[in-house]
Amino acid sequence: MGKGGDFERDISKDLTVWLTGKKKPYKFWRMPGSGGLATIHEECVDLSGDIRSLDEDGRFLTDIFSIECKNGYPSTSFWQHFKNIKTFHIKSFWIQCCNDAEKSGKHPMLIYRKKGKNPIVGIDLVTFSMISYRVISILKLSSIILNWNDNTSSIVFFDYKDFFEMVKPDDIKEIFNG
């Protein structure tokens, strides 16, 4: 997986397989102009995050989650969480993700990959509680919870592949659409 756009395309392809069991036709793709003015303009609040649905089949996911993708950042480490480091990328990624989600009325989802490592997926504690109520087996997955001593929302990280193998599209639909 490459940096930026390549990573977003790879995630989009993975989410297509997660939804349909097939590689094509694509159901998700990277947001055009990801991070550009259109994604932050007041009239485009539904265009949050880095991933969008290409058709109605995948729209449920991008209507529920603002999915932010970050790749690279070799100097970032979870150890920075325990120090007062102002440039802790994971926290800044999460703040950006939460802000975008809040503006669009969605739940935040951060997909992060450090160079040479497998991707991880992060969700907030409210979303985790909702998912774990229906998918009890998610509690068996290894996770990392980061809490901050300010008003930043906590994040629960899981291995990306494990999370999407455990949590199925029907689970998301049932949890959030009742």
C-alpha positions in Angstrom: 0.0 0.0 0.0 1.3 3.4 -1.0 1.1 6.8 0.6 -2.1 9.0 0.5 -4.2 8.3 -2.6 -2.8 4.8 -3.1 -3.7 3.8 0.4 -7.2 5.3 0.1 -7.7 3.3 -3.2 -6.5 0.1 -1.4 -8.9 0.6 1.5 -11.7 1.3 -1.0 -10.9 -2.0 -2.8 -10.8 -3.9 0.6 -14.2 -2.4 1.6 -15.7 -3.4 -1.7 -14.6 -7.0 -1.0 -15.9 -6.7 2.5 -19.3 -5.6 1.2 -19.7 -7.9 -1.8 -17.2 -10.7 -1.5 -16.0 -9.6 -5.0 -13.1 -7.3 -6.2 -15.3 -5.6 -8.8 -17.4 -3.6 -9.5 -16.0 -1.1 -7.0 -18.5 0.0 -4.4 -16.2 2.5 -2.7 -13.5 4.9 -3.9 -11.4 7.7 -2.6 -13.1 11.0 -2.3 -12.3 13.3 -5.2 -10.0 16.1 -4.0 -9.6 14.4 -0.6 -8.7 17.1 1.9 -9.5 19.8 -0.7 -11.9 22.7 -0.3 -15.0 20.8 -1.4 -14.7 18.4 1.5 -14.7 21.3 4.1 -17.2 23.6 2.5 -20.4 24.1 4.5 -22.6 23.0 1.7 -20.7 19.7 1.3 -21.0 18.3 4.8 -22.0 14.9 3.5 -18.6 14.7 1.7 -16.6 14.0 4.8 -13.6 11.7 5.1 -11.4 10.1 2.4 -13.7 7.3 1.2 -17.1 7.6 -0.6 -19.6 5.2 -1.8 -20.0 4.8 -5.6 -23.5 3.5 -5.5 -26.5 2.8 -3.2 -25.1 -0.6 -2.1 -22.3 1.0 -0.1 -23.9 4.2 0.9 -25.0 2.9 4.3 -21.4 2.8 5.4 -20.4 6.3 4.3 -23.7 7.6 5.6 -22.8 6.3 9.0 -19.0 6.8 9.1 -16.6 9.6 8.1 -13.6 7.4 7.2 -10.3 9.1 7.4 -7.2 7.2 6.0 -3.6 8.0 7.0 -0.5 6.2 5.8 3.2 6.6 6.5 4.4 8.9 9.3 7.4 6.8 10.3 8.2 8.9 13.4 4.8 8.3 14.9 4.6 5.7 17.7 2.1 4.8 20.3 4.8 5.6 22.9 4.3 9.3 22.1 0.9 9.0 23.8 2.7 8.8 27.1 4.7 11.9 26.6 3.7 15.5 26.1 4.6 15.6 22.4 2.8 18.3 20.5 3.2 16.6 17.2 1.6 13.2 18.1 0.2 12.4 14.7 -2.3 9.8 15.8 -4.0 12.3 18.1 -4.0 15.0 15.3 -5.4 12.4 12.9 -8.1 11.5 15.4 -9.0 15.1 16.0 -9.4 15.7 12.3 -11.5 12.6 11.9 -13.8 13.5 14.8 -14.2 17.1 13.6 -15.1 15.9 10.1 -17.5 13.4 11.5 -19.2 15.9 13.8 -19.7 18.4 11.0 -21.4 15.7 8.9 -23.3 14.1 11.6 -21.4 10.8 11.3 -19.4 8.5 13.5 -15.6 8.8 13.1 -13.5 6.0 11.8 -9.7 6.3 11.4 -7.7 3.8 9.3 -4.0 4.2 9.9 -1.0 2.4 8.6 2.6 3.0 9.7 5.2 2.1 7.1 6.0 -1.5 7.3 3.1 -2.4 9.6 -0.4 -3.7 9.0 -3.3 -1.2 9.0 -5.3 -0.6 12.1 -8.9 0.8 12.4 -10.0 3.2 15.2 -13.5 4.0 16.3 -14.8 6.1 19.3 -16.0 4.4 22.5 -19.7 5.1 21.7 -19.4 3.3 18.4 -17.4 0.5 20.0 -20.1 0.1 22.6 -22.8 -0.1 19.9 -20.9 -2.6 17.8 -19.9 -4.8 20.7 -23.5 -5.0 21.9 -24.4 -6.8 18.6 -21.0 -8.4 17.7 -20.1 -9.7 21.2 -17.1 -11.6 19.7 -15.4 -8.3 18.9 -14.5 -8.2 22.6 -12.2 -11.1 21.9 -10.1 -9.1 19.5 -6.9 -7.4 20.7 -7.4 -3.7 21.0 -5.7 -0.5 22.1 -7.6 2.3 23.7 -6.1 5.8 23.8 -7.5 8.4 26.2 -6.4 11.9 26.5 -6.5 14.3 29.5 -8.4 16.9 27.5 -11.7 16.9 25.7 -10.5 14.7 22.8 -12.7 11.7 22.3 -11.1 8.3 23.2 -10.3 5.9 20.4 -10.3 2.1 20.3 -7.9 0.6 17.7 -8.2 -2.9 16.2 -6.2 -4.7 13.6 -7.9 -3.6 10.3 -8.4 -7.1 8.8 -9.6 -8.7 12.1 -12.1 -5.9 12.6 -13.6 -6.2 9.1 -13.6 -10.0 9.3 -15.6 -9.8 12.6 -17.9 -6.9 11.8 -20.1 -7.6 8.8 -22.0 -5.2 6.6 -25.3 -6.5 8.0 -24.1 -5.8 11.5 -23.4 -2.2 10.6 -26.8 -1.9 9.0 -28.6 -3.4 11.9 -26.8 -1.4 14.6 -27.2 2.0 13.0 -30.4 1.7 11.1 -32.2 -0.5 13.6 
